[in-house]
Amino acid sequence: MLSAFITHTDCALHEMGPHHPECPERLAAIQDHLLVKGLLDYMLPHDAPLATEEQLGRAHDVLYVKELLAASPAEGYFALDPDTNMNPHTVTAALRAAGAAVHATDLVIRGDVPTAFCSVRPPGHHAVRGAAMGFCFFNNVAVGIRHALDVHGLERVALIDFDVHHGNGSEDIFQGDERVLMCSIFEKGLYPFNGEEAVGPNMVNVGMPSRSGGDVFRDAVTQHWLPALNAFKPQMIFISAGFDAHREDDMGNLGLVEADYAWVTKQLMEVANSHAKGRVVSCLEGGYVMSPLARSVAAHVKVLIGAD
């Protein structure tokens, strides 16, 4: 059975100014490389729908959602923080990105596809319940997870975050929610400058020193993530898939390579096959240098769709 590739051209219309690292070219680089590598032959293309206010409100404060939707500028940019700007197309792109996670959740839970990759932007894992931050407006993966829990009635969902930056927004939304086990790996000392102290028993955060490399990363997954995941027995796995820990990406300095992303995806697929009927939804987060981003996504997707 083919997997799903979910994206939308609206996601390329959002941009935050010249030379901003979270740029529209990211999605084109990913799609072009997946096409060249033949991986899109194993995937069904889907347009990301617009998330509804009701869907967003399961993960975010309702007032925040309404304020953000109303803040869209008619022209130019509107700054929400020093790193996070809105242009006239941002709201639509952000609604598509969150809607992709909801649509992927529906497809996978219905059994239409075994797995899905959401190639969307803006990213989401820094967006907290009541604020945008760190390039993120709505927490895409959190919206998808709450849809799985509150609409489809799943009881246990795992969220995996392997971005070089800690997913503080996801942590804010899910802390204390016993239905969600969040496992995060990130580089210590980087934005958003937290995560090393778990805020609840459902958080397995592993801050890694700069220049840790693939062996330390794999040890952390093996020693911390996998025992917690197998004990939790998730019914579905969601991935905040960030690729800015790659050694060629200057956003961080963990020193990972494509083989590390393929390896961790394989471990997660084994957990999914053991406990979750193979159900996995992956949503793009970081990764800001085009070639290593595209290569790393391809390594991740190749395992995700069973083409390895």
Secondary structure, DSSP 4 states (H G I P E B T S, - for coil): --EEEEE-GGGGT---STT-SS-THHHHHHHHHHHHTTGGGGEEEEEPPPPPHHHHTTTS-HHHHHHHHHT--SSS-EEEETTEEE-TTHHHHHHHHHHHHHHHHHHHHHTS-SEEEE--SS--TT-BTTB-BTTBSS-HHHHHHHHHHHTS--S-EEEEE-SSS--HHHHHHHTT-TTEEEEEEEETT-TT---SS-SSTTEEEEEE-TT-HHHHHHHHIIIIIHHHHHHH--SEEEEEE--TTBTT-TT----B-HHHHHHHHHHHHHHHHHHSTT-EEEEE----SHHHHHHHHHHHHHHHTT--
